[in-house]
Amino acid sequence: MTNTKIKLPTEACETCPAYAQLEQMGIKVGDFDRVVALAGNPNTGKSTLFNTLTGLKQHTGNWPGKTVTRAEGGYQFNGLKYKIVDLPGTYSLLSASQDEEVARDFILFGQPDCTIVVADATALERNLNLVIQVMEITERVVLAVNLMDEARRKGLEVDARSLSRDLGIPAIPISARSGEGVQTLLSTVAEVIEGKIATKPLRVEGTPEFQKAVSELAPMIEQAVPGIPNARWLAIRLLDGDARVQKALSTGELAGIVGRQQA
């Protein structure tokens, strides 16, 4: 892990990487300084956290070309304005449904400054599949272990410190309904974005043969689509036979997305 502080703009920047792609996805950055994605399984209290953070400063619509509802809002923290995008509740990012495709594409191509993954403290094991998939795409991840009040009621203990150590990302216990831990969560998100908290996400290595295949395929993807974010993750998806990624690569869609980001 490194402790290098990242210098970031304090004003919305129309020439910043991913700005054009966010606009393409229907996300109006406007005068917001940061963009945060909110991901999680259904029924984890994700929407409750979204409402707690945004209050009445939110609106809904559909993702462009989709029937999937998009909710976005804003909050302020330490003098900066944060745009928060509530992604569809999903169990994975394998694009088996429109919801999964929307969530995956936003995290990968929209490149939010940070992604909060909301997990249910009473069913952590079931929730970790999505957490690990998000960590494969981006290093800027914070785990919000929600429903801590429910966990205590059921006599469950969650060792957030050990969870954070094992996953390589901050794990913050919260209860969105009561606001417990929410300020700590916001502070952690800010520090991850600024580089004050370094993350080193746990990533599945697989067999030596799998690692070799990924290491050979990733540079080929980078060569085919210069500037593509996280070629390693795309290589893993191709090896897994992901038809959506195959099509996006073969039709030039990925190159178009990167080109818009760099324009």
Wavefront OBJ file of the C-alpha trace (Angstrom):
o trace
v 0.000 0.000 0.000
v 1.118 3.535 -0.649
v 0.141 6.762 1.036
v 0.539 8.994 -1.991
v -1.967 11.813 -1.900
v -3.822 12.297 -5.152
v -4.379 15.862 -6.280
v -7.927 16.313 -7.448
v -9.828 19.282 -8.866
v -12.157 21.071 -6.471
v -14.504 22.134 -9.231
v -16.398 20.183 -11.878
v -14.073 19.664 -14.823
v -15.536 19.105 -18.282
v -12.149 17.926 -19.609
v -11.575 15.362 -16.832
v -11.441 11.651 -17.798
v -14.836 9.936 -17.654
v -16.761 13.270 -17.707
v -17.960 12.693 -21.266
v -18.881 9.102 -20.494
v -20.892 10.174 -17.448
v -22.781 12.612 -19.651
v -23.340 9.822 -22.186
v -24.824 7.710 -19.397
v -27.238 10.494 -18.553
v -25.386 11.643 -15.415
v -25.197 15.428 -15.312
v -22.130 16.253 -13.251
v -22.957 19.965 -13.211
v -21.269 21.773 -10.343
v -20.504 18.645 -8.323
v -16.910 18.045 -7.288
v -17.027 14.264 -6.859
v -19.076 11.369 -8.235
v -19.842 8.415 -5.957
v -21.565 5.178 -7.003
v -23.785 3.307 -4.562
v -23.951 -0.448 -5.202
v -25.326 -3.410 -3.292
v -27.541 -6.483 -3.254
v -31.301 -5.934 -3.068
v -32.699 -5.517 0.454
v -29.462 -4.319 2.049
v -30.799 -0.869 2.950
v -28.992 0.748 0.017
v -31.933 2.987 -0.854
v -32.301 3.958 2.805
v -28.671 5.093 2.841
v -29.223 6.976 -0.432
v -32.227 8.778 1.063
v -30.328 9.514 4.279
v -27.481 11.116 2.324
v -29.515 13.055 -0.213
v -32.769 13.943 1.536
v -34.864 15.829 -1.013
v -31.843 16.570 -3.221
v -32.495 13.698 -5.598
v -34.343 12.806 -8.776
v -35.088 9.677 -10.777
v -35.297 8.728 -14.425
v -34.241 5.894 -16.702
v -30.771 4.985 -17.880
v -30.392 5.909 -21.567
v -31.818 3.162 -23.761
v -32.886 1.080 -20.748
v -36.029 0.478 -18.755
v -33.911 0.456 -15.589
v -34.650 3.261 -13.130
v -31.800 5.628 -12.303
v -31.733 7.582 -9.059
v -29.184 10.275 -8.366
v -28.797 12.975 -5.779
v -26.282 15.051 -3.924
v -24.787 15.775 -0.535
v -22.101 18.070 0.830
v -19.160 17.050 2.975
v -16.268 19.219 4.151
v -17.177 21.959 1.687
v -17.315 19.723 -1.391
v -20.382 18.698 -3.378
v -20.844 15.001 -4.047
v -23.028 13.539 -6.779
v -24.217 10.089 -5.679
v -25.678 7.613 -8.160
v -27.824 4.808 -6.740
v -27.137 1.817 -8.984
v -29.702 -0.972 -9.427
v -29.616 -3.559 -6.649
v -27.834 -6.651 -8.024
v -26.284 -9.879 -6.783
v -23.471 -9.768 -9.348
v -21.959 -7.713 -12.176
v -21.945 -10.480 -14.772
v -24.465 -8.678 -17.040
v -27.036 -11.459 -16.939
v -29.719 -8.759 -16.691
v -30.148 -5.108 -17.604
v -29.719 -4.167 -13.938
v -26.383 -5.929 -13.738
v -25.214 -4.470 -17.040
v -26.089 -0.927 -15.948
v -24.301 -1.304 -12.611
v -21.220 -2.866 -14.166
v -20.912 -0.391 -17.036
v -21.230 2.585 -14.701
v -18.514 1.385 -12.328
v -16.190 0.342 -15.158
v -16.725 3.039 -17.776
v -18.198 5.884 -15.715
v -15.202 5.585 -13.387
v -16.786 7.173 -10.301
v -14.365 8.685 -7.816
v -15.440 6.060 -5.278
v -17.901 3.173 -5.093
v -19.733 2.423 -1.856
v -20.918 -1.183 -1.676
v -23.711 -1.641 0.870
v -23.853 -5.045 2.568
v -26.290 -6.576 5.033
v -24.532 -7.192 8.366
v -26.885 -10.105 9.049
v -25.996 -11.893 5.778
v -22.428 -10.826 5.022
v -21.293 -14.010 3.307
v -24.072 -13.785 0.732
v -23.184 -10.131 0.040
v -19.435 -10.591 -0.415
v -19.764 -11.956 -3.965
v -20.750 -8.516 -5.262
v -18.138 -6.789 -3.093
v -15.355 -8.905 -4.593
v -16.623 -8.309 -8.133
v -16.631 -4.539 -7.601
v -13.099 -4.740 -6.177
v -11.992 -6.494 -9.373
v -13.067 -3.428 -11.361
v -11.891 -0.572 -9.152
v -9.594 -0.006 -6.195
v -11.586 2.955 -4.872
v -14.134 0.957 -2.893
v -15.626 1.412 0.587
v -17.766 -1.301 2.166
v -20.728 -0.021 4.189
v -21.771 -2.827 6.539
v -25.381 -1.780 7.041
v -28.152 -2.995 9.351
v -25.799 -3.215 12.327
v -28.788 -2.597 14.605
v -30.466 -5.710 13.182
v -27.265 -7.703 13.638
v -27.032 -6.708 17.301
v -30.668 -7.616 17.794
v -29.916 -11.088 16.454
v -26.836 -11.437 18.643
v -24.439 -11.254 15.695
v -21.016 -9.629 15.937
v -19.269 -8.128 12.926
v -15.524 -7.549 13.180
v -15.252 -4.659 10.722
v -11.529 -4.229 11.381
v -10.735 -7.829 10.423
v -13.075 -7.594 7.436
v -11.267 -4.479 6.243
v -7.886 -6.157 6.662
v -8.949 -9.296 4.771
v -10.624 -7.413 1.900
v -8.017 -4.651 1.610
v -10.633 -1.877 1.661
v -12.278 0.132 4.455
v -15.285 -1.597 6.037
v -17.495 0.813 7.970
v -20.318 -0.455 10.230
v -23.460 1.658 9.829
v -27.188 1.726 10.451
v -28.600 3.900 7.686
v -32.020 4.209 9.334
v -30.628 5.806 12.498
v -27.618 7.512 10.910
v -25.175 5.492 13.018
v -21.727 5.486 11.398
v -22.802 7.558 8.382
v -20.444 10.460 9.115
v -17.556 8.010 9.456
v -18.566 6.504 6.121
v -18.558 9.901 4.395
v -15.191 10.787 5.914
v -13.761 7.472 4.739
v -15.086 7.956 1.200
v -13.491 11.412 1.077
v -10.142 10.065 2.295
v -10.163 7.189 -0.208
v -10.815 9.653 -3.043
v -8.047 11.962 -1.848
v -5.577 9.123 -1.409
v -5.303 9.582 2.360
v -6.558 6.016 2.788
v -4.815 3.556 0.479
v -6.697 0.459 -0.628
v -5.341 -2.862 -1.850
v -8.414 -4.905 -2.792
v -8.370 -8.671 -2.463
v -8.408 -10.174 -5.929
v -8.911 -13.792 -6.856
v -5.717 -15.146 -8.392
v -6.967 -18.499 -9.660
v -4.737 -21.268 -10.963
v -1.281 -20.607 -12.446
v -2.754 -21.362 -15.878
v -5.520 -18.815 -15.293
v -3.049 -16.161 -14.120
v -0.885 -16.796 -17.191
v -3.877 -16.457 -19.517
v -4.960 -13.175 -17.870
v -1.429 -11.750 -17.973
v -1.173 -12.562 -21.694
v -4.650 -11.334 -22.639
v -4.679 -8.036 -20.699
v -1.838 -6.413 -22.719
v -3.575 -7.490 -25.929
v -6.734 -5.694 -24.803
v -4.709 -2.599 -23.876
v -3.083 -2.672 -27.303
v -6.439 -3.062 -29.063
v -8.090 -0.341 -26.970
v -5.438 2.084 -25.646
v -6.490 3.743 -22.410
v -9.124 1.116 -21.557
v -9.811 1.064 -17.796
v -8.927 -2.199 -16.030
v -7.916 -4.465 -18.886
v -7.296 -7.223 -16.328
v -10.968 -7.374 -15.389
v -12.007 -7.395 -19.045
v -9.549 -10.228 -19.680
v -11.127 -12.250 -16.878
v -14.587 -11.659 -18.311
v -13.460 -12.715 -21.807
v -11.925 -15.905 -20.406
v -15.229 -16.566 -18.681
v -17.039 -16.269 -22.017
v -18.834 -12.984 -21.291
v -20.758 -12.327 -24.522
v -21.440 -8.674 -23.655
v -17.734 -7.873 -23.254
v -16.874 -9.869 -26.381
v -19.393 -7.881 -28.418
v -18.275 -4.517 -27.000
v -14.675 -5.321 -27.886
v -15.314 -6.731 -31.366
v -17.700 -3.971 -32.472
v -15.438 -1.146 -31.339
v -17.853 -0.049 -28.600
v -15.106 -0.110 -25.967
v -12.801 1.943 -28.184
v -15.620 4.460 -28.694
v -16.172 4.793 -24.971
v -12.484 5.383 -24.281
v -12.300 7.837 -27.172
v -15.129 9.907 -25.684
v -13.380 9.922 -22.322
v -10.145 11.203 -23.836
v -11.756 13.737 -26.188
l 1 2 3 4 5 6 7 8 9 10 11 12 13 14 15 16 17 18 19 20 21 22 23 24 25 26 27 28 29 30 31 32 33 34 35 36 37 38 39 40 41 42 43 44 45 46 47 48 49 50 51 52 53 54 55 56 57 58 59 60 61 62 63 64 65 66 67 68 69 70 71 72 73 74 75 76 77 78 79 80 81 82 83 84 85 86 87 88 89 90 91 92 93 94 95 96 97 98 99 100 101 102 103 104 105 106 107 108 109 110 111 112 113 114 115 116 117 118 119 120 121 122 123 124 125 126 127 128 129 130 131 132 133 134 135 136 137 138 139 140 141 142 143 144 145 146 147 148 149 150 151 152 153 154 155 156 157 158 159 160 161 162 163 164 165 166 167 168 169 170 171 172 173 174 175 176 177 178 179 180 181 182 183 184 185 186 187 188 189 190 191 192 193 194 195 196 197 198 199 200 201 202 203 204 205 206 207 208 209 210 211 212 213 214 215 216 217 218 219 220 221 222 223 224 225 226 227 228 229 230 231 232 233 234 235 236 237 238 239 240 241 242 243 244 245 246 247 248 249 250 251 252 253 254 255 256 257 258 259 260 261 262 263
